[in-house]
Amino acid sequence: MRARRRRRHRAISQSRGYVAAATAAGARAELVEVEGDHFTVIDTGSDAWKRTLAILDSLA
């Protein structure tokens, strides 16, 4: 369980770092954190999937 938390923390840290660097350079970037593992965002029954679709719709 500890290794899993460390991996999640590292992945979130990398994503936060990317967004910070991108926005500092003038790019548009936003991190949306969701509960679950990395498969949650592609599970069509999850709230994360619904949120992803809503974000993509807002970009159109």
Jmol script that loads the backbone (N, CA, C; Angstrom):
load data "model"
ATOM      1  N   MET A   1       0.815  -1.192   0.000  1.00  0.00           N
ATOM      2  CA  MET A   1       0.000   0.000   0.000  1.00  0.00           C
ATOM      3  C   MET A   1       0.864   1.262   0.000  1.00  0.00           C
ATOM      4  N   ARG A   2       1.949   1.250   0.746  1.00  0.00           N
ATOM      5  CA  ARG A   2       2.812   2.425   0.782  1.00  0.00           C
ATOM      6  C   ARG A   2       3.400   2.739  -0.584  1.00  0.00           C
ATOM      7  N   ALA A   3       3.830   1.709  -1.297  1.00  0.00           N
ATOM      8  CA  ALA A   3       4.402   1.929  -2.634  1.00  0.00           C
ATOM      9  C   ALA A   3       3.357   2.544  -3.557  1.00  0.00           C
ATOM     10  N   ARG A   4       2.138   2.114  -3.440  1.00  0.00           N
ATOM     11  CA  ARG A   4       1.058   2.653  -4.270  1.00  0.00           C
ATOM     12  C   ARG A   4       0.858   4.136  -3.973  1.00  0.00           C
ATOM     13  N   ARG A   5       0.881   4.505  -2.706  1.00  0.00           N
ATOM     14  CA  ARG A   5       0.731   5.918  -2.340  1.00  0.00           C
ATOM     15  C   ARG A   5       1.885   6.744  -2.878  1.00  0.00           C
ATOM     16  N   ARG A   6       3.095   6.195  -2.792  1.00  0.00           N
ATOM     17  CA  ARG A   6       4.264   6.922  -3.303  1.00  0.00           C
ATOM     18  C   ARG A   6       4.150   7.134  -4.805  1.00  0.00           C
ATOM     19  N   ARG A   7       3.710   6.103  -5.536  1.00  0.00           N
ATOM     20  CA  ARG A   7       3.542   6.242  -6.989  1.00  0.00           C
ATOM     21  C   ARG A   7       2.495   7.291  -7.311  1.00  0.00           C
ATOM     22  N   ARG A   8       1.377   7.263  -6.579  1.00  0.00           N
ATOM     23  CA  ARG A   8       0.322   8.253  -6.814  1.00  0.00           C
ATOM     24  C   ARG A   8       0.839   9.647  -6.505  1.00  0.00           C
ATOM     25  N   HIS A   9       1.542   9.784  -5.394  1.00  0.00           N
ATOM     26  CA  HIS A   9       2.081  11.090  -5.018  1.00  0.00           C
ATOM     27  C   HIS A   9       3.054  11.587  -6.083  1.00  0.00           C
ATOM     28  N   ARG A  10       3.902  10.691  -6.582  1.00  0.00           N
ATOM     29  CA  ARG A  10       4.870  11.077  -7.611  1.00  0.00           C
ATOM     30  C   ARG A  10       4.158  11.506  -8.892  1.00  0.00           C
ATOM     31  N   ALA A  11       3.142  10.767  -9.299  1.00  0.00           N
ATOM     32  CA  ALA A  11       2.400  11.109 -10.518  1.00  0.00           C
ATOM     33  C   ALA A  11       1.697  12.455 -10.367  1.00  0.00           C
ATOM     34  N   ILE A  12       1.071  12.689  -9.229  1.00  0.00           N
ATOM     35  CA  ILE A  12       0.393  13.967  -8.988  1.00  0.00           C
ATOM     36  C   ILE A  12       1.420  15.086  -8.938  1.00  0.00           C
ATOM     37  N   SER A  13       2.552  14.848  -8.301  1.00  0.00           N
ATOM     38  CA  SER A  13       3.601  15.869  -8.226  1.00  0.00           C
ATOM     39  C   SER A  13       4.109  16.245  -9.619  1.00  0.00           C
ATOM     40  N   GLN A  14       4.288  15.256 -10.462  1.00  0.00           N
ATOM     41  CA  GLN A  14       4.741  15.529 -11.829  1.00  0.00           C
ATOM     42  C   GLN A  14       3.698  16.339 -12.586  1.00  0.00           C
ATOM     43  N   SER A  15       2.445  15.999 -12.419  1.00  0.00           N
ATOM     44  CA  SER A  15       1.374  16.725 -13.105  1.00  0.00           C
ATOM     45  C   SER A  15       1.281  18.155 -12.593  1.00  0.00           C
ATOM     46  N   ARG A  16       1.369  18.333 -11.288  1.00  0.00           N
ATOM     47  CA  ARG A  16       1.338  19.682 -10.717  1.00  0.00           C
ATOM     48  C   ARG A  16       2.528  20.498 -11.204  1.00  0.00           C
ATOM     49  N   GLY A  17       3.699  19.856 -11.258  1.00  0.00           N
ATOM     50  CA  GLY A  17       4.897  20.539 -11.743  1.00  0.00           C
ATOM     51  C   GLY A  17       4.765  20.958 -13.191  1.00  0.00           C
ATOM     52  N   TYR A  18       4.179  20.092 -14.005  1.00  0.00           N
ATOM     53  CA  TYR A  18       3.969  20.415 -15.420  1.00  0.00           C
ATOM     54  C   TYR A  18       3.065  21.631 -15.560  1.00  0.00           C
ATOM     55  N   VAL A  19       1.949  21.624 -14.838  1.00  0.00           N
ATOM     56  CA  VAL A  19       0.996  22.731 -14.924  1.00  0.00           C
ATOM     57  C   VAL A  19       1.649  24.026 -14.453  1.00  0.00           C
ATOM     58  N   ALA A  20       2.408  23.960 -13.375  1.00  0.00           N
ATOM     59  CA  ALA A  20       3.091  25.158 -12.872  1.00  0.00           C
ATOM     60  C   ALA A  20       4.077  25.698 -13.901  1.00  0.00           C
ATOM     61  N   ALA A  21       4.857  24.818 -14.497  1.00  0.00           N
ATOM     62  CA  ALA A  21       5.843  25.250 -15.497  1.00  0.00           C
ATOM     63  C   ALA A  21       5.153  25.780 -16.753  1.00  0.00           C
ATOM     64  N   ALA A  22       4.119  25.108 -17.183  1.00  0.00           N
ATOM     65  CA  ALA A  22       3.416  25.529 -18.400  1.00  0.00           C
ATOM     66  C   ALA A  22       2.767  26.895 -18.217  1.00  0.00           C
ATOM     67  N   THR A  23       2.091  27.091 -17.094  1.00  0.00           N
ATOM     68  CA  THR A  23       1.433  28.382 -16.872  1.00  0.00           C
ATOM     69  C   THR A  23       2.453  29.491 -16.646  1.00  0.00           C
ATOM     70  N   ALA A  24       3.578  29.162 -16.012  1.00  0.00           N
ATOM     71  CA  ALA A  24       4.636  30.157 -15.819  1.00  0.00           C
ATOM     72  C   ALA A  24       5.211  30.599 -17.162  1.00  0.00           C
ATOM     73  N   ALA A  25       5.187  29.705 -18.132  1.00  0.00           N
ATOM     74  CA  ALA A  25       5.702  30.014 -19.469  1.00  0.00           C
ATOM     75  C   ALA A  25       4.640  30.679 -20.346  1.00  0.00           C
ATOM     76  N   GLY A  26       3.444  30.892 -19.783  1.00  0.00           N
ATOM     77  CA  GLY A  26       2.402  31.572 -20.531  1.00  0.00           C
ATOM     78  C   GLY A  26       1.391  30.669 -21.214  1.00  0.00           C
ATOM     79  N   ALA A  27       1.532  29.367 -21.044  1.00  0.00           N
ATOM     80  CA  ALA A  27       0.584  28.431 -21.658  1.00  0.00           C
ATOM     81  C   ALA A  27      -0.665  28.297 -20.794  1.00  0.00           C
ATOM     82  N   ARG A  28      -1.705  27.796 -21.392  1.00  0.00           N
ATOM     83  CA  ARG A  28      -2.939  27.511 -20.665  1.00  0.00           C
ATOM     84  C   ARG A  28      -2.895  26.048 -20.238  1.00  0.00           C
ATOM     85  N   ALA A  29      -2.949  25.812 -18.950  1.00  0.00           N
ATOM     86  CA  ALA A  29      -2.924  24.443 -18.443  1.00  0.00           C
ATOM     87  C   ALA A  29      -3.691  24.385 -17.132  1.00  0.00           C
ATOM     88  N   GLU A  30      -4.391  23.275 -16.923  1.00  0.00           N
ATOM     89  CA  GLU A  30      -5.157  23.091 -15.696  1.00  0.00           C
ATOM     90  C   GLU A  30      -5.104  21.617 -15.324  1.00  0.00           C
ATOM     91  N   LEU A  31      -4.917  21.347 -14.067  1.00  0.00           N
ATOM     92  CA  LEU A  31      -4.929  19.978 -13.565  1.00  0.00           C
ATOM     93  C   LEU A  31      -6.244  19.749 -12.847  1.00  0.00           C
ATOM     94  N   VAL A  32      -6.943  18.720 -13.242  1.00  0.00           N
ATOM     95  CA  VAL A  32      -8.188  18.333 -12.576  1.00  0.00           C
ATOM     96  C   VAL A  32      -7.927  16.998 -11.894  1.00  0.00           C
ATOM     97  N   GLU A  33      -7.912  17.011 -10.578  1.00  0.00           N
ATOM     98  CA  GLU A  33      -7.646  15.785  -9.814  1.00  0.00           C
ATOM     99  C   GLU A  33      -8.958  15.078  -9.515  1.00  0.00           C
ATOM    100  N   VAL A  34      -8.944  13.769  -9.683  1.00  0.00           N
ATOM    101  CA  VAL A  34     -10.128  12.956  -9.406  1.00  0.00           C
ATOM    102  C   VAL A  34      -9.737  11.803  -8.497  1.00  0.00           C
ATOM    103  N   GLU A  35     -10.710  11.273  -7.801  1.00  0.00           N
ATOM    104  CA  GLU A  35     -10.480  10.111  -6.953  1.00  0.00           C
ATOM    105  C   GLU A  35     -10.377   8.860  -7.813  1.00  0.00           C
ATOM    106  N   GLY A  36      -9.556   7.922  -7.387  1.00  0.00           N
ATOM    107  CA  GLY A  36      -9.433   6.653  -8.091  1.00  0.00           C
ATOM    108  C   GLY A  36      -8.048   6.450  -8.653  1.00  0.00           C
ATOM    109  N   ASP A  37      -7.896   5.387  -9.416  1.00  0.00           N
ATOM    110  CA  ASP A  37      -6.600   5.082 -10.007  1.00  0.00           C
ATOM    111  C   ASP A  37      -6.574   5.593 -11.454  1.00  0.00           C
ATOM    112  N   HIS A  38      -5.519   5.247 -12.174  1.00  0.00           N
ATOM    113  CA  HIS A  38      -5.378   5.797 -13.530  1.00  0.00           C
ATOM    114  C   HIS A  38      -6.366   5.200 -14.534  1.00  0.00           C
ATOM    115  N   PHE A  39      -7.081   4.141 -14.154  1.00  0.00           N
ATOM    116  CA  PHE A  39      -8.103   3.584 -15.036  1.00  0.00           C
ATOM    117  C   PHE A  39      -9.451   4.278 -14.853  1.00  0.00           C
ATOM    118  N   THR A  40      -9.621   4.975 -13.745  1.00  0.00           N
ATOM    119  CA  THR A  40     -10.892   5.628 -13.450  1.00  0.00           C
ATOM    120  C   THR A  40     -11.281   6.611 -14.541  1.00  0.00           C
ATOM    121  N   VAL A  41     -10.315   7.317 -15.079  1.00  0.00           N
ATOM    122  CA  VAL A  41     -10.633   8.354 -16.079  1.00  0.00           C
ATOM    123  C   VAL A  41     -11.106   7.776 -17.415  1.00  0.00           C
ATOM    124  N   ILE A  42     -10.905   6.479 -17.634  1.00  0.00           N
ATOM    125  CA  ILE A  42     -11.395   5.858 -18.874  1.00  0.00           C
ATOM    126  C   ILE A  42     -12.528   4.875 -18.624  1.00  0.00           C
ATOM    127  N   ASP A  43     -13.026   4.834 -17.396  1.00  0.00           N
ATOM    128  CA  ASP A  43     -14.178   4.001 -17.055  1.00  0.00           C
ATOM    129  C   ASP A  43     -15.431   4.816 -17.368  1.00  0.00           C
ATOM    130  N   THR A  44     -16.143   4.426 -18.403  1.00  0.00           N
ATOM    131  CA  THR A  44     -17.280   5.220 -18.888  1.00  0.00           C
ATOM    132  C   THR A  44     -18.428   5.328 -17.889  1.00  0.00           C
ATOM    133  N   GLY A  45     -18.376   4.574 -16.813  1.00  0.00           N
ATOM    134  CA  GLY A  45     -19.410   4.670 -15.775  1.00  0.00           C
ATOM    135  C   GLY A  45     -18.998   5.527 -14.596  1.00  0.00           C
ATOM    136  N   SER A  46     -17.784   6.047 -14.615  1.00  0.00           N
ATOM    137  CA  SER A  46     -17.278   6.796 -13.456  1.00  0.00           C
ATOM    138  C   SER A  46     -17.607   8.284 -13.537  1.00  0.00           C
ATOM    139  N   ASP A  47     -17.611   8.919 -12.374  1.00  0.00           N
ATOM    140  CA  ASP A  47     -17.801  10.369 -12.320  1.00  0.00           C
ATOM    141  C   ASP A  47     -16.641  11.085 -12.996  1.00  0.00           C
ATOM    142  N   ALA A  48     -15.441  10.508 -12.907  1.00  0.00           N
ATOM    143  CA  ALA A  48     -14.267  11.111 -13.546  1.00  0.00           C
ATOM    144  C   ALA A  48     -14.455  11.164 -15.065  1.00  0.00           C
ATOM    145  N   TRP A  49     -15.030  10.120 -15.639  1.00  0.00           N
ATOM    146  CA  TRP A  49     -15.286  10.099 -17.088  1.00  0.00           C
ATOM    147  C   TRP A  49     -16.280  11.197 -17.471  1.00  0.00           C
ATOM    148  N   LYS A  50     -17.339  11.317 -16.678  1.00  0.00           N
ATOM    149  CA  LYS A  50     -18.341  12.353 -16.943  1.00  0.00           C
ATOM    150  C   LYS A  50     -17.713  13.743 -16.855  1.00  0.00           C
ATOM    151  N   ARG A  51     -16.847  13.918 -15.874  1.00  0.00           N
ATOM    152  CA  ARG A  51     -16.169  15.207 -15.719  1.00  0.00           C
ATOM    153  C   ARG A  51     -15.242  15.480 -16.904  1.00  0.00           C
ATOM    154  N   THR A  52     -14.554  14.448 -17.349  1.00  0.00           N
ATOM    155  CA  THR A  52     -13.672  14.579 -18.508  1.00  0.00           C
ATOM    156  C   THR A  52     -14.459  15.016 -19.740  1.00  0.00           C
ATOM    157  N   LEU A  53     -15.604  14.385 -19.977  1.00  0.00           N
ATOM    158  CA  LEU A  53     -16.436  14.759 -21.119  1.00  0.00           C
ATOM    159  C   LEU A  53     -16.920  16.204 -21.004  1.00  0.00           C
ATOM    160  N   ALA A  54     -17.295  16.611 -19.810  1.00  0.00           N
ATOM    161  CA  ALA A  54     -17.764  17.982 -19.605  1.00  0.00           C
ATOM    162  C   ALA A  54     -16.637  18.982 -19.898  1.00  0.00           C
ATOM    163  N   ILE A  55     -15.435  18.657 -19.474  1.00  0.00           N
ATOM    164  CA  ILE A  55     -14.295  19.543 -19.740  1.00  0.00           C
ATOM    165  C   ILE A  55     -14.025  19.620 -21.243  1.00  0.00           C
ATOM    166  N   LEU A  56     -14.039  18.481 -21.912  1.00  0.00           N
ATOM    167  CA  LEU A  56     -13.809  18.476 -23.361  1.00  0.00           C
ATOM    168  C   LEU A  56     -14.902  19.243 -24.097  1.00  0.00           C
ATOM    169  N   ASP A  57     -16.154  19.093 -23.656  1.00  0.00           N
ATOM    170  CA  ASP A  57     -17.249  19.847 -24.271  1.00  0.00           C
ATOM    171  C   ASP A  57     -17.053  21.350 -24.099  1.00  0.00           C
ATOM    172  N   SER A  58     -16.507  21.751 -22.953  1.00  0.00           N
ATOM    173  CA  SER A  58     -16.317  23.179 -22.700  1.00  0.00           C
ATOM    174  C   SER A  58     -15.214  23.777 -23.577  1.00  0.00           C
ATOM    175  N   LEU A  59     -14.361  22.934 -24.117  1.00  0.00           N
ATOM    176  CA  LEU A  59     -13.265  23.402 -24.965  1.00  0.00           C
ATOM    177  C   LEU A  59     -13.701  23.601 -26.414  1.00  0.00           C
ATOM    178  N   ALA A  60     -14.815  23.007 -26.768  1.00  0.00           N
ATOM    179  CA  ALA A  60     -15.288  23.084 -28.155  1.00  0.00           C
ATOM    180  C   ALA A  60     -15.898  24.415 -28.495  1.00  0.00           C
TER     181      ALA A  60
END
end "model"
wireframe off; spacefill off
backbone 0.3
color backbone group
